[in-house]
Amino acid sequence: MKSTWLYVGLCAYGICICPIFALPFLFVVTMIFLYRHQGKWCFVSLCLLGLLWWRSIPQTISPLPDSLRFTVLEVRNTYVVAKGNGTRFLVSGLEEAVPDDVIEARIQCDKIQANRNFGVFDFVAYWQRRNVSSRCEITQVIEQHSGATPRAKFWQRIQAHEEDVSEWLKETLLHLRSDEETLSLITADGMYITLLLRLLHYLLSLWLSKRHSDTIALGLSAILAYLTSFRDTLVRIICFRLIPWLFPDHSTQDNLGISVLVLLFLRPYLAKELCLALPFAFRFISLFAVKKPLRLAMSALILIPLQFYYFHTVDLWQILLMMPLRLLLMMNYTLALFYVIFPLSLWYEASRHLLEWARSLDLWQACFYYQASFWFIILWYGILLAFLGRGERRYAWMLITLFCFTQAEPYLRPYAEVMMIDVGQGDCTLVSLPFHQGNILIDAAGSEYRDHATDIIVPVLQARGIRALDLVIITHEDLDHNGALPQLQEQIPIKQIIRTKQQDTVRFGHFQFQFLLTDREFSDRNENSLITYFQAFDTTFLFMGDSGKEAEKALLKSYPSIHADVLKVGHHGSKSASSPPFIHQVHPLLGLISCGARNFYGHPASQTLETLENEAVHILDTPHHGAVSIKITNIFSIYKTATNEFGIISIGD
């Protein structure tokens, strides 16, 4: 029976992360694999895996009424997670709420909306994996009962402290962070909490038996999990400690497999998240005998593919500092626990110095960018396991070659890519030419409420391996087209900026960007937008900026045979653009509309959508599809959206 449950756990992991179209193939492979390794236990294992697959299917969520009584489950920075009417949902507009509060209120609900881009954290997908799809606003609180549970009293005690101390305790103990920190690799999976529990277990084992030490450490884990509303990191820690405690006679391999199986049954979505992927990788690799001198190198080899996959960035400096940073965060966590029990200013002052040291260590960076796929992870770990199993030097060279490939990959792409970035109410489109011949950004939308350059545009560029822009085209000077340009210039080199009608064409090798109607001036500044025409292989693109019907009429007069396969619809789909004669003449196969969800202007207008539909134009807009990536070769052109819609635009000769 040794390693039997490890095989089942690995199969369970595969079922939870495998694309649905590959499930039949995976099922056959799993059945053969389990039969060879388990024999008579094969049927039981398959039943467990089938049950796990059923658990991972998203549930049907019923709509919520306008008036509802609900219970607060979790508290986040700007919203809470609540449960009412048998459904979990997000609630905004509650102040000083704590878990276990019971509230009756009038609410206004809608689907969760957020910018969805390739290479950037997807807030909508994060909650969809947890079967949460609605976000509600409180319009009127009818009745509110404060929680009387130990957990509620714990949160209330933290909120009662001075603002600075309260914020520190919330960030440290309750994981309520106000921004995305550079320490996210360590904080995301609770490695410092694991280190604290290991240290506690070691100290207890000096006086108590191993069984008693395990029991106390497990009990403390359960208490911390309860107080923090059973966050994913602590649920994982409990599973990894509970199974060996329940089955002390099982092998380490089997206990790991059972832990993964139980955890995935409780929370199937964790299979796709760093919270489980990183500790599982460390524990799985630790099953191999690794000599002490190689452990640091092995840690780096485990971290590199996961950093590429989840953060699209590998910071070698952060990997080298992982243990010191982990130790500092563990000490900070311990001081916060001391403060709750014995509220002395000494603990708070000491923690401030610790966090300053942690941030000073993390100022330096040695970053490499790459947007890794799931298959990259499989290939990397396959080579790593072969190296550990056989110890042959050629596998080490394979890993080095694979890492070098991640940095050379932008120069090896044989296709052009046009990506409409989801920036909400605004425009921003990235054009990447084959073999890294040029990277062009058409518009850089800004916002009065958010730094789009830092939060969206630069991360998208870095995930694509883009360290500099060859050209930025600003169609006109509105905030929703050029507002992020100043911040963008501070963070990434830009070789050339075009924002006026001064030239007709720009060349990058065999590729040419043409600016149309440069000799025409209109009274309306929207009509004066730079209109850009671009051809990649056999696929043509027309970017209209905020040009309206007057510019369209002039365009048809100057270029009576103009045609484009892909049209960046003018003025975000406004009724002031996209006249029927213009759409009929251009006759695009695909229409791209960039606008904000439920925006004030009502974009896109219903009559514009009707015009496009009458001409059989397939419409992709950012509120419904998020970012859109179009890859163009001389054989075919395909598109993929951030919501995983896929299609073929055209097939070459």
Phi, psi and omega in degrees: 000354183297132179074000180302310183288337174295318177298318179296318178298319178296318178297320178298318178300316180298320180295322183285333183255351184285138173300148187298329181290340180264000184298317179302316178298317180295323180297316180296314179298317180297318181298315179295316182298313181292324179296321181290328185260343185238335180064245185293340179277358184301314183297317179299316180296318180295323177296318178296317181292323177296319177296320178296318179298319178297322179295330184277351179287130179302140182273153175285128184253124181281148179293155183262144177285169182288332179238132191208146172255124184221164179245136178283124179263312181224155177241126175248186186295311186242006181200171176234157172262125185233164176226129178199149180059028179075013184230142173264140182205168179263144180230128175252157176097006177262131179252138177057033176281150177228159177304146178078003169295141176247124188230137170247126187205162169269134186229158174234116190247153174206173178293150176296128181238137176195161175295135181236115184225157175286130176086006179231148180308129183258099183297320182294312180296324179304315182277332176298322177298337180261016180058038174239120183232355184245144173235127187243146174253136177283122176261331178200126175273118180275315182205140179222127178245120179291143180295142180248010181280162176304323179296314180298319179294326177296314178295319180297323179295321178294317181293338182283346181286171175302157189303312182298314181294318180299317179297320178297315180293322179295316180293320186280309187270325185257000176061033176264097184255138185279343180207172177279113183269157178289346178274014188297333178300322182273319183286335186295330184242011175065034182297328181289331176290320176300318179296319178298316180293325177294318179296317178299316180299319180296315181295320179294325182292345177289336181243332186246168176288163180300320181298315180292322178296317178298319182296315181294316179297320178294319178297318178297320177301316181295321179296314179297320179296317180297315183294333181257023176063033176055055175298156187303319184298318182284328174297319177296316179300318179297315180299315182291340177262327184291317184297311175299330178290322179285325183236070184294339182272350179285157178288162177301322180298313182293320179298322177295315180297317179294320179301315180295318181298314180295315182296319180290330176292321179288317184219082185301331184295341182294341179301333184259011185237154184298331182307325178256323186301315184291307179296326178295318179299316179298315181292321180294315180293329180293344176293339176271146179286108180246125181291151184305316180300337183266354188294321178295315178297321180293322177300317179297319181293330176285321185284324188305306182295326180289323175295318177298322186284315186268327183246349182059019181215133171248118178254101183297328179295320179292325177296317179295327183266009185302313183294312176300318179295319179298319180293318179296318179292326176296318179295321178296318178297319179295318179297322178295320177297318177300320183296320179296322182278313180235090187290081178250139180298339179303317182295319182293317179296319179297321181293325179299317178294321179298315181292326176296318176297318180298317181289326178293324177293329186268006180289323180284150180219144172225080193263142171233137187246139176190138178262092186284149175261172177299323182289332174297319178299313181300315181296315182299310183289332175297315178293320180297317178294323176296322178295317180292323183285324186249336178071017182277141186293334183298329179290327175297318178294327177297318178296319177298317179296319180295321177294316178299325179299322181300327181274335180270345187305319178301332180276353183252357183288121181273004185241157170268154179223133174243121183237116171278110183278137180277103178245017182077225182282087181168183182235140173196116182230132179255130176244119179245124183273158182301149175055032174061034181287338180181148176232119188239133177248123177258105183075152178217085187297141175246178180210149177284344187248352187206148176271092183297326182298311183286319188276330188235300193294308182297315176302322177296317179297315181295321178298332178273004180076022183264116180257349179206152177254132179282330183205138170239124178254119177257113185292323171195177196266027175280154181303322183281010175232331182229006187296333182268359185298316180301315179293326179295319179296331179286336189252341183212137180295138177235121186282325183210141177234128176242121181224005177224165181278071184255338181217161186265328185217156170225132183249143170226095184063237180273359184257141186225132174257121180255137176254119187265154179059036179290344180265006183246139176237134180245160182287330181269132184291333174296319179295337180274010179303145174293123178260123187244131178243135186213139177237128175240113186056241182259008184252130183250147182231142176229119181253117189264351184060227176254021179299143181247202188293330179294315178293325178297319179296317178294325180295317179294328180287320181280329181230076187296340181252020183297141179212148176215137176287325180234126180246122169278101190301134185294144173052043173059027180084017181295157177290348179280356181228180176061057177291150180305316179299322181293312180296322180297319181287313181293323176045062180286153173277329184225133177244126181255130179234123179250116179201171181271149177294133179051045183286160185296331187274350182077023177281143351280148182289146181299323181290330175292316178298321179295319178298315180295319180293323178297333179264014177059037177271128177281125188257131172235118179239154185293326179299326183259333187242350184069208179295152179233126178249126179244121179253130188238128171233178178279002178257313180203166175234131182231157175233154174218139180254166178292344175265013174072025169278141186225143179197163177257128180274310182205158176240130183288179181292000000 
